[in-house]
Amino acid sequence: MGMTATLALDTAGGYIGGLDIPGWELFYKGKVRDLYRHPNHPDQLLMIATDRLSAFDVVMAETIPDRGKILTFITEHWLKEVSDWMPAARITCEPSKVPDLPSEVHDVLRGRMTWTHTADRVNVEIVLRAHLAGSGYREYRDTGKLWDIEVPEGLQNSSKLPEVVLTPTTKAEKDEPITWMEAVAEIGDLAQADRIRELAFRMFQEAATRANSRGVILADTKFEFGRLDGELVVIDEVLTPDSSRYWPADQIVAGKEPPSYDKEIVRQFLRTVDNWDFKAPPPTIPADVIAQTRDRYLEICQILCGALPEGLAV
């Protein structure tokens, strides 16, 4: 492993990102993902899932080691499951198959990189909800509805909805809820909007059924779509614990939000920190909180996929 690759790791072995890849431009650095492009391949991009940790829109100093590999592994698992009817923008997750990618970075990127076509993103986030939770519960508590969707009275936090509902949002600096008709207008094509809706519901139902058979409830999730040569493809992560809310089926108690298989342990800790205003710089996250969070990601990966990324164990 070369020096530049070593510098992309923190003292705990987590991949912090920002890797200098000769010949490649790091043109976007999100909370979790780094995006690179190469002048020889203007229609593709390299997407790297780092181990960076964010909470309340603040990036922490610590990482969750291997989290990026887990997210990539789960996404790849689901994309293979639906590949016969739902095309994706991604090309490969194997570094050696990426043209012009220097061999000295293959090892550090293996398991966390995706080489993908640059699709024309549909600027609507498709959010599907089977249970009340998070912003959906807060909206219902305050208005008695899920934005423009009528739902029964008397529901509580974590209550199952009578049917899965679609609550789309904009794709902007801060996602804002919109009606389905506003989403259709943003998509710009009624037939494609209907197709997006159909595909999203089908993916949700297949994933929910699979998760339920393994003792896990898929409470909600979000999908993003793009157009590649005019055809719809799914982009970004799919059905991961970062894009979805997974609950242990035997721990759902009406009126309370069940423990989720994600970074909620970190959020719970941060809520107890005195004198932190939920802005940068963040407080230090204790090692045991990091370890517990990593274990949750590994656990849900094993449950959903029946396997873990190479070299990892629960």
N, C-alpha and C positions, 0 to 999 in steps of 0.2 A: 504494500500500500504506500503510495507516494506521500510526500509531506503535505501537499494541498489537501489530500483526502483525510489525513490525520487531523488537520486543523478543523475539519468539519464535525468532529466528535467532541463532546464535553467530557468531563472527568468521570462521569457515570457510564460513559459509552453511548450516550444518546446522540443521535445525528441532529446537529443544530442547524444544518443547512448553510447556504451561502458559499458552497463549494466553488472554487475557481476551476472551471473546466476549459482547458486550452481550446480555442477556436469557437467556443460557445458563449452566448450572451445571456446572463441572468437578467431577464427583462421584467420579472414580476416576483415579488416576495410577499406572500400572504401570511396569514397567521400560522398556517400549517404547511402550505405548499410553495415550492419554488418552481418557476417556469423558465425554461431555457429555449433558445432557438439558435439555429446554425444557418449561415448564409447559403449553404448548398441545398438546404431543405426548407424553403419558405412556407410550404404547406403543411409542415408537421411541427410539433413541439415536444419537448421533453418535460414531463411533469414529475417532480420529486416530492414524495410525502415525507416530510421531516418528522422528528420526534418533538418538535416545539409544542409547548403547552400554553393554551390561552384560556382565560376565564373572565367573564364580564368584559369582554372585548379588550383585555389587557394580556399581552404576552408575558409569561412568567420567565424568570431567569433559569429555572430548571426544565429539564425535558422528562418525558416518560419514555425511557429506552425501549426501542422496538415498536413503538406505537405506529409509526409510519408504515412499517412492514405489515403489521396486523391489518391496518386499514386497506392497504393495497391488496393483501391476500383475500380479504372478505369481498372486496369489490370484484376481483378477478373470479372468485368462486361464483358469485351471482351472475356475472356477465356470461360465464360459460353455461350456467343453468338455463338462461333464456336466449342463448345465441341463435337458436333455430328460428326465432320469430322476432327478436329485438336486436337489431344491429347496434353496434357501439362504435364510437370514434377511435377507440384505442386500437393500436396495431400489435404491440408486443410489450411484455414486461421483462424480457430478457436483454440485458445490456449488450451482449455480444451481437445481437441482431440490429442494433441501432447504428446506422451508418455514421462514420466520422466520430464516434464516441471513443476517446482514448482508453486503451486497455487498463491504464493505471487507476481508473476510477470505477471499473466494473465491480470490484468486490464491495466497495462501500455503498454503491447504488443498487446492488442486486437485492431484489425483494421489495424495494421502495420506489422504483422508477416505473413510469409508463410512457412509452413512445406512442404518440397519438396524432391523428389527423387534426388539423385546425378547422373545426367545424364553425359554421355561422351560428352563434348561440341564440337560442330563443330566449328573449328577455322576460321570461315568466318562470318563477319557481313553482313547481307543482307539489303542493303540500297535501298529503292525505292523512286523515285522522280516523281512527277506529275507537279511540278513548279520549275523554277529556283530560288534558294535561297541559302544563306550561302556559303559553300565551293563549291557547284555546280555552283552557279552564278559566283564565283571568277574564277573557272576553265574555264568556258565558256568565260568570259570576256578576259582572258589571252590567250586562245588557240583556241576559236571558236568551241570547242567540249566539251563533258563531258567525259574526259579521252579518252577511245578508241571508244566512241560512237559518231557517226555523228549526229548533230542536225541542224536545219535550221539557216540561218544567220538572223541577225536583231532582235534577241530576247533581252529582257531587264530583269532587276531584277524583279522578281515575275511573269514573263511571264509563261503562261501555255505551257507545252511541248506537241508536237503532240500526244504523247502516254507516258504512264508511263514507265520509264526506270529503270533498275537495275544497280547500281554502287557499287559492293561489295568492302569491305575493309578487311584487315587482322584484327585479334584479337590479338593485341600486346600492349605494353606500350603506343604506339601512333599508332592509326589505320592508315594504309596506303592504298590508292586505289589500286585495282588489277583488271585485266581483268576477264571476266567470265571464260575463259579457265584456268586461274591461280586459280580461285576459285574452279573449278571442280577438279583440281589436288590436291588442299588442302583438299577438301572433301573426295577425294579418291575413289569415286564410282559414275559413270556417272548417273546411274538410280536414286540414292539418290539425287544427285545434281539437276537433272531435277525435282524430286519430291519437293525438297526444294523450287525451283523457282516457281513451280505451286502453292504450298501452300501459299507462301508469296504474290504472285500476287492476289490470291483469298482473303486473309485476307485484303489486301490493298483495293481492289475494294469494298468489303462489308463495310468496315469502312468508306471509302470515300463517298459512296452512302448514308450511314446513316448520316454522318456528314453534307453532302451537304443538305439533307432534313431538317436540323436544322439550316441552315444559316452559316455553317462553312466549310471551305476548308481544306482538309488534303493535305498539300503541299508536305510533305515527311515523311518518317518514317524508322525505322530500326527494324529488327527482329533478334533474335538469336535462333538457334536450337541446339538440342543435340540428342544423341542416348540413348535409354533406352531399354535394352534387344534387341538391334539391330533395334528397331523401332524409327522413327523420332518423336520427341516431341518439342514443343516450350518451351523455357526457358526464365527466367528473365522477365522484365516488357514488357508489350504489349500495344502499341497504347496510351501511356500516353503523356502528354505535355512535358515530359523530353526526351522521345524517338522519338517524332514526332513534326512536325511544323504545328500547327493549326492556321488558319487565319479567321477573320470575313469576310464573303463573300462580304459584302457591303463596305469593306474598302481596297480593292485591287486596287492600282493605278499603272499603268505600269511605270516601272523605279524605283519604290521604294519598299522596303520590308515592308509589312503591319505589324501592331502590332500583336504580337503573344501571345498566351495564355500560357506564361511560365515566366521565370525569366529575360526576356529581360529588364524589368524595372530596375532590379539591375545592369545589364551590362551597361545600358545607364547612370546610376548614376556614376558608377565606371569610365567611360570614361571621366567624368568631373572633377575627383579628381586630383588636381595638385600634381606633384611630387610623384605619385605612379607608380612604375615600373612594376606593374602586377605580383609581386612576394610577398610571405609571408614576413612580416606580412601584412594583408590586412587593409584597412581603416575601420572605423566604418560605418555601414549602418544605415541611419536614420530610425526611427520607422515608418514614413509615407511610406517610400519605401518598407519596410517589409510588412506593412498592405496592400498596393496596390498589391503587388505580391501575397500575400495570397488570396486576393479577385479574382485575375485572375485565380488561380488554382481552387478555388471554382466554379467560373463561368463556366469554361470549363467542369468541372466534372458534373455540373447540366445539361449542354447542351447535353453532350455525353451520360450520363447514365440516365438522367431523375430523378436523386436522388443524395443525398449526404451521406457520411458515417454517421452512427448514432451519433447524438448529435451535428452535425455541421449544420450551416445555412449560406446562402449567406448574 
